Amino acid sequence: GVSNVINILDPDAVVLGGGLSNIPFLYTEGIQSIKDHVFSDEFETKILKNKLGDSSGVFGAALLPRETE
């Protein structure tokens, strides 16, 4: 899951989107679980909630054709 992505890519932040971003558990116990499964002793990756709500994927899809022109 997320810990594998962090182990491979070492991002500064991971933004949870869609319905997942509405699950409070992911920002408490979920972060602790991620910390337990990353290779590094120091966990500095931020786990963030998206700012556009459940429809963030729809907004991105709507803007995608504009980027190809």
N, CA, C, O and CB atoms as a CASP TS submission, in Angstrom:
PFRMAT TS
TARGET T0000
AUTHOR 0000-0000-0000
METHOD Language model
MODEL 1
PARENT N/A
ATOM      1  N   GLY     1       0.800  -1.181   0.000  1.00  0.00           N
ATOM      2  CA  GLY     1       0.000   0.000   0.000  1.00  0.00           C
ATOM      3  C   GLY     1       0.849   1.254   0.000  1.00  0.00           C
ATOM      4  O   GLY     1       1.842   1.359  -0.720  1.00  0.00           O
ATOM      5  N   VAL     2       0.443   2.181   0.810  1.00  0.00           N
ATOM      6  CA  VAL     2       1.096   3.488   0.869  1.00  0.00           C
ATOM      7  C   VAL     2       2.540   3.354   1.347  1.00  0.00           C
ATOM      8  O   VAL     2       3.422   4.065   0.864  1.00  0.00           O
ATOM      9  CB  VAL     2       0.318   4.435   1.795  1.00  0.00           C
ATOM     10  N   SER     3       2.782   2.458   2.280  1.00  0.00           N
ATOM     11  CA  SER     3       4.158   2.296   2.771  1.00  0.00           C
ATOM     12  C   SER     3       5.092   1.815   1.659  1.00  0.00           C
ATOM     13  O   SER     3       6.259   2.205   1.637  1.00  0.00           O
ATOM     14  CB  SER     3       4.193   1.306   3.949  1.00  0.00           C
ATOM     15  N   ASN     4       4.611   0.984   0.743  1.00  0.00           N
ATOM     16  CA  ASN     4       5.430   0.538  -0.386  1.00  0.00           C
ATOM     17  C   ASN     4       5.772   1.698  -1.307  1.00  0.00           C
ATOM     18  O   ASN     4       6.903   1.808  -1.779  1.00  0.00           O
ATOM     19  CB  ASN     4       4.707  -0.558  -1.172  1.00  0.00           C
ATOM     20  N   VAL     5       4.802   2.562  -1.563  1.00  0.00           N
ATOM     21  CA  VAL     5       5.045   3.742  -2.404  1.00  0.00           C
ATOM     22  C   VAL     5       6.092   4.636  -1.748  1.00  0.00           C
ATOM     23  O   VAL     5       6.994   5.139  -2.419  1.00  0.00           O
ATOM     24  CB  VAL     5       3.728   4.535  -2.644  1.00  0.00           C
ATOM     25  N   ILE     6       5.972   4.832  -0.441  1.00  0.00           N
ATOM     26  CA  ILE     6       6.934   5.672   0.278  1.00  0.00           C
ATOM     27  C   ILE     6       8.323   5.040   0.249  1.00  0.00           C
ATOM     28  O   ILE     6       9.314   5.746   0.064  1.00  0.00           O
ATOM     29  CB  ILE     6       6.478   5.893   1.738  1.00  0.00           C
ATOM     30  N   ASN     7       8.412   3.724   0.427  1.00  0.00           N
ATOM     31  CA  ASN     7       9.709   3.042   0.393  1.00  0.00           C
ATOM     32  C   ASN     7      10.381   3.163  -0.967  1.00  0.00           C
ATOM     33  O   ASN     7      11.602   3.297  -1.042  1.00  0.00           O
ATOM     34  CB  ASN     7       9.540   1.576   0.749  1.00  0.00           C
ATOM     35  N   ILE     8       9.601   3.117  -2.041  1.00  0.00           N
ATOM     36  CA  ILE     8      10.167   3.136  -3.393  1.00  0.00           C
ATOM     37  C   ILE     8      10.444   4.560  -3.874  1.00  0.00           C
ATOM     38  O   ILE     8      11.521   4.832  -4.404  1.00  0.00           O
ATOM     39  CB  ILE     8       9.222   2.436  -4.368  1.00  0.00           C
ATOM     40  N   LEU     9       9.485   5.471  -3.695  1.00  0.00           N
ATOM     41  CA  LEU     9       9.596   6.808  -4.282  1.00  0.00           C
ATOM     42  C   LEU     9      10.118   7.885  -3.324  1.00  0.00           C
ATOM     43  O   LEU     9      10.613   8.920  -3.772  1.00  0.00           O
ATOM     44  CB  LEU     9       8.262   7.225  -4.795  1.00  0.00           C
ATOM     45  N   ASP    10      10.012   7.653  -2.025  1.00  0.00           N
ATOM     46  CA  ASP    10      10.423   8.619  -1.003  1.00  0.00           C
ATOM     47  C   ASP    10       9.842  10.020  -1.267  1.00  0.00           C
ATOM     48  O   ASP    10      10.594  10.989  -1.379  1.00  0.00           O
ATOM     49  CB  ASP    10      11.955   8.692  -0.944  1.00  0.00           C
ATOM     50  N   PRO    11       8.501  10.129  -1.366  1.00  0.00           N
ATOM     51  CA  PRO    11       7.897  11.439  -1.637  1.00  0.00           C
ATOM     52  C   PRO    11       7.915  12.337  -0.403  1.00  0.00           C
ATOM     53  O   PRO    11       8.020  11.856   0.725  1.00  0.00           O
ATOM     54  CB  PRO    11       6.460  11.266  -2.127  1.00  0.00           C
ATOM     55  N   ASP    12       7.812  13.652  -0.632  1.00  0.00           N
ATOM     56  CA  ASP    12       7.687  14.595   0.473  1.00  0.00           C
ATOM     57  C   ASP    12       6.305  14.505   1.107  1.00  0.00           C
ATOM     58  O   ASP    12       6.146  14.723   2.308  1.00  0.00           O
ATOM     59  CB  ASP    12       7.957  16.023  -0.008  1.00  0.00           C
ATOM     60  N   ALA    13       5.297  14.178   0.279  1.00  0.00           N
ATOM     61  CA  ALA    13       3.921  14.108   0.776  1.00  0.00           C
ATOM     62  C   ALA    13       3.118  13.111  -0.052  1.00  0.00           C
ATOM     63  O   ALA    13       3.415  12.863  -1.221  1.00  0.00           O
ATOM     64  CB  ALA    13       3.250  15.503   0.739  1.00  0.00           C
ATOM     65  N   VAL    14       2.098  12.549   0.581  1.00  0.00           N
ATOM     66  CA  VAL    14       1.120  11.696  -0.083  1.00  0.00           C
ATOM     67  C   VAL    14      -0.233  12.332   0.171  1.00  0.00           C
ATOM     68  O   VAL    14      -0.599  12.569   1.322  1.00  0.00           O
ATOM     69  CB  VAL    14       1.176  10.200   0.438  1.00  0.00           C
ATOM     70  N   VAL    15      -0.984  12.611  -0.889  1.00  0.00           N
ATOM     71  CA  VAL    15      -2.300  13.234  -0.758  1.00  0.00           C
ATOM     72  C   VAL    15      -3.358  12.165  -0.994  1.00  0.00           C
ATOM     73  O   VAL    15      -3.409  11.547  -2.057  1.00  0.00           O
ATOM     74  CB  VAL    15      -2.471  14.429  -1.758  1.00  0.00           C
ATOM     75  N   LEU    16      -4.201  11.959   0.010  1.00  0.00           N
ATOM     76  CA  LEU    16      -5.291  11.002  -0.118  1.00  0.00           C
ATOM     77  C   LEU    16      -6.471  11.707  -0.762  1.00  0.00           C
ATOM     78  O   LEU    16      -6.829  12.818  -0.372  1.00  0.00           O
ATOM     79  CB  LEU    16      -5.685  10.399   1.263  1.00  0.00           C
ATOM     80  N   GLY    17      -7.077  11.058  -1.752  1.00  0.00           N
ATOM     81  CA  GLY    17      -8.185  11.670  -2.467  1.00  0.00           C
ATOM     82  C   GLY    17      -9.424  10.812  -2.456  1.00  0.00           C
ATOM     83  O   GLY    17      -9.414   9.682  -1.969  1.00  0.00           O
ATOM     84  N   GLY    18     -10.489  11.360  -2.996  1.00  0.00           N
ATOM     85  CA  GLY    18     -11.750  10.642  -3.100  1.00  0.00           C
ATOM     86  C   GLY    18     -12.319  10.286  -1.747  1.00  0.00           C
ATOM     87  O   GLY    18     -12.100  10.992  -0.762  1.00  0.00           O
ATOM     88  N   GLY    19     -13.044   9.197  -1.703  1.00  0.00           N
ATOM     89  CA  GLY    19     -13.676   8.765  -0.468  1.00  0.00           C
ATOM     90  C   GLY    19     -12.696   8.407   0.630  1.00  0.00           C
ATOM     91  O   GLY    19     -13.024   8.513   1.811  1.00  0.00           O
ATOM     92  N   LEU    20     -11.486   7.981   0.256  1.00  0.00           N
ATOM     93  CA  LEU    20     -10.478   7.655   1.267  1.00  0.00           C
ATOM     94  C   LEU    20     -10.147   8.834   2.165  1.00  0.00           C
ATOM     95  O   LEU    20      -9.853   8.658   3.347  1.00  0.00           O
ATOM     96  CB  LEU    20      -9.219   7.163   0.600  1.00  0.00           C
ATOM     97  N   SER    21     -10.195  10.020   1.614  1.00  0.00           N
ATOM     98  CA  SER    21      -9.810  11.195   2.395  1.00  0.00           C
ATOM     99  C   SER    21     -10.803  11.502   3.510  1.00  0.00           C
ATOM    100  O   SER    21     -10.512  12.323   4.379  1.00  0.00           O
ATOM    101  CB  SER    21      -9.677  12.400   1.488  1.00  0.00           C
ATOM    102  N   ASN    22     -11.960  10.866   3.502  1.00  0.00           N
ATOM    103  CA  ASN    22     -12.981  11.118   4.527  1.00  0.00           C
ATOM    104  C   ASN    22     -12.927  10.132   5.684  1.00  0.00           C
ATOM    105  O   ASN    22     -13.812  10.146   6.540  1.00  0.00           O
ATOM    106  CB  ASN    22     -14.350  11.074   3.903  1.00  0.00           C
ATOM    107  N   ILE    23     -11.921   9.284   5.731  1.00  0.00           N
ATOM    108  CA  ILE    23     -11.812   8.285   6.788  1.00  0.00           C
ATOM    109  C   ILE    23     -10.798   8.778   7.825  1.00  0.00           C
ATOM    110  O   ILE    23      -9.592   8.692   7.592  1.00  0.00           O
ATOM    111  CB  ILE    23     -11.390   6.893   6.206  1.00  0.00           C
ATOM    112  N   PRO    24     -11.269   9.292   8.963  1.00  0.00           N
ATOM    113  CA  PRO    24     -10.355   9.846   9.977  1.00  0.00           C
ATOM    114  C   PRO    24      -9.302   8.859  10.463  1.00  0.00           C
ATOM    115  O   PRO    24      -8.192   9.263  10.812  1.00  0.00           O
ATOM    116  CB  PRO    24     -11.144  10.331  11.154  1.00  0.00           C
ATOM    117  N   PHE    25      -9.632   7.578  10.491  1.00  0.00           N
ATOM    118  CA  PHE    25      -8.715   6.531  10.925  1.00  0.00           C
ATOM    119  C   PHE    25      -7.392   6.583  10.161  1.00  0.00           C
ATOM    120  O   PHE    25      -6.340   6.289  10.728  1.00  0.00           O
ATOM    121  CB  PHE    25      -9.362   5.165  10.749  1.00  0.00           C
ATOM    122  N   LEU    26      -7.436   6.950   8.896  1.00  0.00           N
ATOM    123  CA  LEU    26      -6.228   6.962   8.075  1.00  0.00           C
ATOM    124  C   LEU    26      -5.226   8.020   8.512  1.00  0.00           C
ATOM    125  O   LEU    26      -4.034   7.901   8.226  1.00  0.00           O
ATOM    126  CB  LEU    26      -6.594   7.185   6.634  1.00  0.00           C
ATOM    127  N   TYR    27      -5.694   9.048   9.200  1.00  0.00           N
ATOM    128  CA  TYR    27      -4.807  10.133   9.630  1.00  0.00           C
ATOM    129  C   TYR    27      -4.290   9.926  11.049  1.00  0.00           C
ATOM    130  O   TYR    27      -3.497  10.729  11.540  1.00  0.00           O
ATOM    131  CB  TYR    27      -5.532  11.466   9.542  1.00  0.00           C
ATOM    132  N   THR    28      -4.728   8.863  11.710  1.00  0.00           N
ATOM    133  CA  THR    28      -4.266   8.558  13.067  1.00  0.00           C
ATOM    134  C   THR    28      -3.605   7.186  13.066  1.00  0.00           C
ATOM    135  O   THR    28      -2.389   7.086  12.903  1.00  0.00           O
ATOM    136  CB  THR    28      -5.447   8.603  14.091  1.00  0.00           C
ATOM    137  N   GLU    29      -4.382   6.141  13.245  1.00  0.00           N
ATOM    138  CA  GLU    29      -3.833   4.786  13.281  1.00  0.00           C
ATOM    139  C   GLU    29      -3.202   4.392  11.948  1.00  0.00           C
ATOM    140  O   GLU    29      -2.235   3.631  11.916  1.00  0.00           O
ATOM    141  CB  GLU    29      -4.925   3.789  13.650  1.00  0.00           C
ATOM    142  N   GLY    30      -3.745   4.908  10.855  1.00  0.00           N
ATOM    143  CA  GLY    30      -3.192   4.597   9.539  1.00  0.00           C
ATOM    144  C   GLY    30      -1.771   5.100   9.381  1.00  0.00           C
ATOM    145  O   GLY    30      -0.918   4.404   8.832  1.00  0.00           O
ATOM    146  N   ILE    31      -1.514   6.309   9.863  1.00  0.00           N
ATOM    147  CA  ILE    31      -0.155   6.865   9.779  1.00  0.00           C
ATOM    148  C   ILE    31       0.799   6.039  10.637  1.00  0.00           C
ATOM    149  O   ILE    31       1.940   5.800  10.240  1.00  0.00           O
ATOM    150  CB  ILE    31      -0.137   8.353  10.232  1.00  0.00           C
ATOM    151  N   GLN    32       0.345   5.607  11.795  1.00  0.00           N
ATOM    152  CA  GLN    32       1.197   4.774  12.646  1.00  0.00           C
ATOM    153  C   GLN    32       1.528   3.455  11.951  1.00  0.00           C
ATOM    154  O   GLN    32       2.658   2.974  12.035  1.00  0.00           O
ATOM    155  CB  GLN    32       0.510   4.505  13.998  1.00  0.00           C
ATOM    156  N   SER    33       0.559   2.879  11.276  1.00  0.00           N
ATOM    157  CA  SER    33       0.793   1.635  10.542  1.00  0.00           C
ATOM    158  C   SER    33       1.808   1.842   9.424  1.00  0.00           C
ATOM    159  O   SER    33       2.669   0.993   9.195  1.00  0.00           O
ATOM    160  CB  SER    33      -0.521   1.099   9.965  1.00  0.00           C
ATOM    161  N   ILE    34       1.703   2.969   8.733  1.00  0.00           N
ATOM    162  CA  ILE    34       2.672   3.280   7.674  1.00  0.00           C
ATOM    163  C   ILE    34       4.075   3.401   8.277  1.00  0.00           C
ATOM    164  O   ILE    34       5.039   2.860   7.735  1.00  0.00           O
ATOM    165  CB  ILE    34       2.281   4.597   6.932  1.00  0.00           C
ATOM    166  N   LYS    35       4.180   4.115   9.399  1.00  0.00           N
ATOM    167  CA  LYS    35       5.485   4.281  10.058  1.00  0.00           C
ATOM    168  C   LYS    35       6.100   2.926  10.406  1.00  0.00           C
ATOM    169  O   LYS    35       7.314   2.745  10.315  1.00  0.00           O
ATOM    170  CB  LYS    35       5.339   5.136  11.334  1.00  0.00           C
ATOM    171  N   ASP    36       5.255   1.981  10.804  1.00  0.00           N
ATOM    172  CA  ASP    36       5.741   0.652  11.185  1.00  0.00           C
ATOM    173  C   ASP    36       6.251  -0.151   9.999  1.00  0.00           C
ATOM    174  O   ASP    36       6.978  -1.128  10.183  1.00  0.00           O
ATOM    175  CB  ASP    36       4.645  -0.117  11.874  1.00  0.00           C
ATOM    176  N   HIS    37       5.877   0.249   8.773  1.00  0.00           N
ATOM    177  CA  HIS    37       6.229  -0.549   7.597  1.00  0.00           C
ATOM    178  C   HIS    37       7.189   0.133   6.621  1.00  0.00           C
ATOM    179  O   HIS    37       7.529  -0.454   5.594  1.00  0.00           O
ATOM    180  CB  HIS    37       4.987  -0.913   6.869  1.00  0.00           C
ATOM    181  N   VAL    38       7.630   1.341   6.911  1.00  0.00           N
ATOM    182  CA  VAL    38       8.625   1.962   6.036  1.00  0.00           C
ATOM    183  C   VAL    38      10.020   1.546   6.481  1.00  0.00           C
ATOM    184  O   VAL    38      10.238   1.244   7.654  1.00  0.00           O
ATOM    185  CB  VAL    38       8.487   3.510   6.044  1.00  0.00           C
ATOM    186  N   PHE    39      10.958   1.529   5.547  1.00  0.00           N
ATOM    187  CA  PHE    39      12.306   1.064   5.826  1.00  0.00           C
ATOM    188  C   PHE    39      13.112   2.041   6.674  1.00  0.00           C
ATOM    189  O   PHE    39      13.970   1.625   7.452  1.00  0.00           O
ATOM    190  CB  PHE    39      13.024   0.805   4.540  1.00  0.00           C
ATOM    191  N   SER    40      12.848   3.319   6.531  1.00  0.00           N
ATOM    192  CA  SER    40      13.628   4.338   7.219  1.00  0.00           C
ATOM    193  C   SER    40      13.244   4.435   8.693  1.00  0.00           C
ATOM    194  O   SER    40      12.087   4.229   9.062  1.00  0.00           O
ATOM    195  CB  SER    40      13.443   5.689   6.541  1.00  0.00           C
ATOM    196  N   ASP    41      14.229   4.749   9.527  1.00  0.00           N
ATOM    197  CA  ASP    41      13.947   4.964  10.946  1.00  0.00           C
ATOM    198  C   ASP    41      13.226   6.286  11.181  1.00  0.00           C
ATOM    199  O   ASP    41      12.514   6.446  12.172  1.00  0.00           O
ATOM    200  CB  ASP    41      15.240   4.928  11.753  1.00  0.00           C
ATOM    201  N   GLU    42      13.418   7.237  10.255  1.00  0.00           N
ATOM    202  CA  GLU    42      12.763   8.538  10.366  1.00  0.00           C
ATOM    203  C   GLU    42      11.669   8.631   9.312  1.00  0.00           C
ATOM    204  O   GLU    42      11.927   8.475   8.118  1.00  0.00           O
ATOM    205  CB  GLU    42      13.787   9.700  10.204  1.00  0.00           C
ATOM    206  N   PHE    43      10.445   8.885   9.764  1.00  0.00           N
ATOM    207  CA  PHE    43       9.305   9.009   8.853  1.00  0.00           C
ATOM    208  C   PHE    43       8.956  10.487   8.731  1.00  0.00           C
ATOM    209  O   PHE    43       8.424  11.086   9.666  1.00  0.00           O
ATOM    210  CB  PHE    43       8.071   8.175   9.358  1.00  0.00           C
ATOM    211  N   GLU    44       9.257  11.069   7.577  1.00  0.00           N
ATOM    212  CA  GLU    44       9.029  12.496   7.380  1.00  0.00           C
ATOM    213  C   GLU    44       7.985  12.797   6.307  1.00  0.00           C
ATOM    214  O   GLU    44       7.643  13.960   6.096  1.00  0.00           O
ATOM    215  CB  GLU    44      10.320  13.167   7.020  1.00  0.00           C
ATOM    216  N   THR    45       7.481  11.783   5.635  1.00  0.00           N
ATOM    217  CA  THR    45       6.493  11.981   4.579  1.00  0.00           C
ATOM    218  C   THR    45       5.181  12.448   5.193  1.00  0.00           C
ATOM    219  O   THR    45       4.672  11.834   6.131  1.00  0.00           O
ATOM    220  CB  THR    45       6.283  10.680   3.765  1.00  0.00           C
ATOM    221  N   LYS    46       4.641  13.530   4.664  1.00  0.00           N
ATOM    222  CA  LYS    46       3.363  14.049   5.158  1.00  0.00           C
ATOM    223  C   LYS    46       2.218  13.304   4.478  1.00  0.00           C
ATOM    224  O   LYS    46       2.251  13.069   3.270  1.00  0.00           O
ATOM    225  CB  LYS    46       3.247  15.582   4.906  1.00  0.00           C
ATOM    226  N   ILE    47       1.215  12.938   5.256  1.00  0.00           N
ATOM    227  CA  ILE    47      -0.001  12.336   4.729  1.00  0.00           C
ATOM    228  C   ILE    47      -1.068  13.415   4.799  1.00  0.00           C
ATOM    229  O   ILE    47      -1.462  13.829   5.890  1.00  0.00           O
ATOM    230  CB  ILE    47      -0.421  11.034   5.531  1.00  0.00           C
ATOM    231  N   LEU    48      -1.541  13.874   3.647  1.00  0.00           N
ATOM    232  CA  LEU    48      -2.435  15.030   3.578  1.00  0.00           C
ATOM    233  C   LEU    48      -3.797  14.667   3.009  1.00  0.00           C
ATOM    234  O   LEU    48      -3.931  13.728   2.224  1.00  0.00           O
ATOM    235  CB  LEU    48      -1.809  16.125   2.740  1.00  0.00           C
ATOM    236  N   LYS    49      -4.800  15.426   3.416  1.00  0.00           N
ATOM    237  CA  LYS    49      -6.140  15.292   2.852  1.00  0.00           C
ATOM    238  C   LYS    49      -6.247  16.254   1.672  1.00  0.00           C
ATOM    239  O   LYS    49      -5.772  17.387   1.743  1.00  0.00           O
ATOM    240  CB  LYS    49      -7.252  15.582   3.929  1.00  0.00           C
ATOM    241  N   ASN    50      -6.872  15.799   0.589  1.00  0.00           N
ATOM    242  CA  ASN    50      -7.007  16.672  -0.582  1.00  0.00           C
ATOM    243  C   ASN    50      -7.906  17.857  -0.259  1.00  0.00           C
ATOM    244  O   ASN    50      -8.725  17.794   0.658  1.00  0.00           O
ATOM    245  CB  ASN    50      -7.571  15.888  -1.788  1.00  0.00           C
ATOM    246  N   LYS    51      -7.750  18.922  -1.006  1.00  0.00           N
ATOM    247  CA  LYS    51      -8.517  20.140  -0.749  1.00  0.00           C
ATOM    248  C   LYS    51      -9.786  20.247  -1.591  1.00  0.00           C
ATOM    249  O   LYS    51     -10.620  21.117  -1.339  1.00  0.00           O
ATOM    250  CB  LYS    51      -7.653  21.340  -1.001  1.00  0.00           C
ATOM    251  N   LEU    52      -9.943  19.378  -2.582  1.00  0.00           N
ATOM    252  CA  LEU    52     -11.091  19.474  -3.477  1.00  0.00           C
ATOM    253  C   LEU    52     -12.210  18.494  -3.140  1.00  0.00           C
ATOM    254  O   LEU    52     -13.217  18.446  -3.846  1.00  0.00           O
ATOM    255  CB  LEU    52     -10.647  19.249  -4.887  1.00  0.00           C
ATOM    256  N   GLY    53     -12.051  17.717  -2.081  1.00  0.00           N
ATOM    257  CA  GLY    53     -13.109  16.801  -1.675  1.00  0.00           C
ATOM    258  C   GLY    53     -13.188  15.549  -2.528  1.00  0.00           C
ATOM    259  O   GLY    53     -12.237  15.190  -3.223  1.00  0.00           O
ATOM    260  N   ASP    54     -14.336  14.890  -2.464  1.00  0.00           N
ATOM    261  CA  ASP    54     -14.526  13.617  -3.157  1.00  0.00           C
ATOM    262  C   ASP    54     -14.428  13.735  -4.675  1.00  0.00           C
ATOM    263  O   ASP    54     -14.190  12.737  -5.354  1.00  0.00           O
ATOM    264  CB  ASP    54     -15.861  13.040  -2.789  1.00  0.00           C
ATOM    265  N   SER    55     -14.605  14.917  -5.205  1.00  0.00           N
ATOM    266  CA  SER    55     -14.632  15.102  -6.655  1.00  0.00           C
ATOM    267  C   SER    55     -13.296  15.534  -7.236  1.00  0.00           C
ATOM    268  O   SER    55     -13.249  15.986  -8.380  1.00  0.00           O
ATOM    269  CB  SER    55     -15.673  16.112  -7.014  1.00  0.00           C
ATOM    270  N   SER    56     -12.232  15.412  -6.500  1.00  0.00           N
ATOM    271  CA  SER    56     -10.939  15.886  -7.005  1.00  0.00           C
ATOM    272  C   SER    56     -10.524  15.163  -8.279  1.00  0.00           C
ATOM    273  O   SER    56      -9.927  15.779  -9.162  1.00  0.00           O
ATOM    274  CB  SER    56      -9.865  15.709  -5.943  1.00  0.00           C
ATOM    275  N   GLY    57     -10.823  13.879  -8.397  1.00  0.00           N
ATOM    276  CA  GLY    57     -10.498  13.141  -9.617  1.00  0.00           C
ATOM    277  C   GLY    57     -11.270  13.647 -10.813  1.00  0.00           C
ATOM    278  O   GLY    57     -10.744  13.681 -11.925  1.00  0.00           O
ATOM    279  N   VAL    58     -12.518  14.041 -10.597  1.00  0.00           N
ATOM    280  CA  VAL    58     -13.345  14.585 -11.675  1.00  0.00           C
ATOM    281  C   VAL    58     -12.775  15.917 -12.157  1.00  0.00           C
ATOM    282  O   VAL    58     -12.726  16.175 -13.359  1.00  0.00           O
ATOM    283  CB  VAL    58     -14.809  14.764 -11.205  1.00  0.00           C
ATOM    284  N   PHE    59     -12.342  16.767 -11.215  1.00  0.00           N
ATOM    285  CA  PHE    59     -11.740  18.046 -11.604  1.00  0.00           C
ATOM    286  C   PHE    59     -10.474  17.822 -12.424  1.00  0.00           C
ATOM    287  O   PHE    59     -10.257  18.496 -13.431  1.00  0.00           O
ATOM    288  CB  PHE    59     -11.421  18.894 -10.360  1.00  0.00           C
ATOM    289  N   GLY    60      -9.645  16.887 -11.999  1.00  0.00           N
ATOM    290  CA  GLY    60      -8.417  16.587 -12.737  1.00  0.00           C
ATOM    291  C   GLY    60      -8.701  16.057 -14.128  1.00  0.00           C
ATOM    292  O   GLY    60      -8.034  16.434 -15.092  1.00  0.00           O
ATOM    293  N   ALA    61      -9.699  15.176 -14.236  1.00  0.00           N
ATOM    294  CA  ALA    61     -10.062  14.629 -15.546  1.00  0.00           C
ATOM    295  C   ALA    61     -10.596  15.721 -16.465  1.00  0.00           C
ATOM    296  O   ALA    61     -10.342  15.700 -17.670  1.00  0.00           O
ATOM    297  CB  ALA    61     -11.108  13.514 -15.391  1.00  0.00           C
ATOM    298  N   ALA    62     -11.329  16.669 -15.906  1.00  0.00           N
ATOM    299  CA  ALA    62     -11.877  17.761 -16.711  1.00  0.00           C
ATOM    300  C   ALA    62     -10.766  18.682 -17.229  1.00  0.00           C
ATOM    301  O   ALA    62     -10.885  19.245 -18.317  1.00  0.00           O
ATOM    302  CB  ALA    62     -12.890  18.569 -15.888  1.00  0.00           C
ATOM    303  N   LEU    63      -9.706  18.833 -16.464  1.00  0.00           N
ATOM    304  CA  LEU    63      -8.605  19.707 -16.875  1.00  0.00           C
ATOM    305  C   LEU    63      -7.601  19.014 -17.790  1.00  0.00           C
ATOM    306  O   LEU    63      -6.821  19.690 -18.461  1.00  0.00           O
ATOM    307  CB  LEU    63      -7.892  20.232 -15.657  1.00  0.00           C
ATOM    308  N   LEU    64      -7.600  17.710 -17.832  1.00  0.00           N
ATOM    309  CA  LEU    64      -6.626  16.955 -18.615  1.00  0.00           C
ATOM    310  C   LEU    64      -6.606  17.330 -20.096  1.00  0.00           C
ATOM    311  O   LEU    64      -5.521  17.527 -20.642  1.00  0.00           O
ATOM    312  CB  LEU    64      -6.907  15.492 -18.481  1.00  0.00           C
ATOM    313  N   PRO    65      -7.760  17.439 -20.777  1.00  0.00           N
ATOM    314  CA  PRO    65      -7.707  17.812 -22.205  1.00  0.00           C
ATOM    315  C   PRO    65      -7.063  19.178 -22.443  1.00  0.00           C
ATOM    316  O   PRO    65      -6.468  19.393 -23.499  1.00  0.00           O
ATOM    317  CB  PRO    65      -9.109  17.814 -22.790  1.00  0.00           C
ATOM    318  N   ARG    66      -7.166  20.090 -21.504  1.00  0.00           N
ATOM    319  CA  ARG    66      -6.554  21.416 -21.659  1.00  0.00           C
ATOM    320  C   ARG    66      -5.039  21.330 -21.711  1.00  0.00           C
ATOM    321  O   ARG    66      -4.403  22.134 -22.391  1.00  0.00           O
ATOM    322  CB  ARG    66      -6.977  22.334 -20.518  1.00  0.00           C
ATOM    323  N   GLU    67      -4.454  20.382 -21.014  1.00  0.00           N
ATOM    324  CA  GLU    67      -3.005  20.253 -20.975  1.00  0.00           C
ATOM    325  C   GLU    67      -2.435  19.691 -22.266  1.00  0.00           C
ATOM    326  O   GLU    67      -1.256  19.901 -22.552  1.00  0.00           O
ATOM    327  CB  GLU    67      -2.599  19.380 -19.822  1.00  0.00           C
ATOM    328  N   THR    68      -3.233  18.984 -23.054  1.00  0.00           N
ATOM    329  CA  THR    68      -2.726  18.375 -24.278  1.00  0.00           C
ATOM    330  C   THR    68      -2.798  19.300 -25.474  1.00  0.00           C
ATOM    331  O   THR    68      -2.235  18.995 -26.526  1.00  0.00           O
ATOM    332  CB  THR    68      -3.484  17.124 -24.573  1.00  0.00           C
ATOM    333  N   GLU    69      -3.475  20.416 -25.335  1.00  0.00           N
ATOM    334  CA  GLU    69      -3.599  21.354 -26.468  1.00  0.00           C
ATOM    335  C   GLU    69      -2.410  22.269 -26.570  1.00  0.00           C
ATOM    336  O   GLU    69      -2.356  23.114 -27.463  1.00  0.00           O
ATOM    337  CB  GLU    69      -4.860  22.183 -26.341  1.00  0.00           C
TER
END
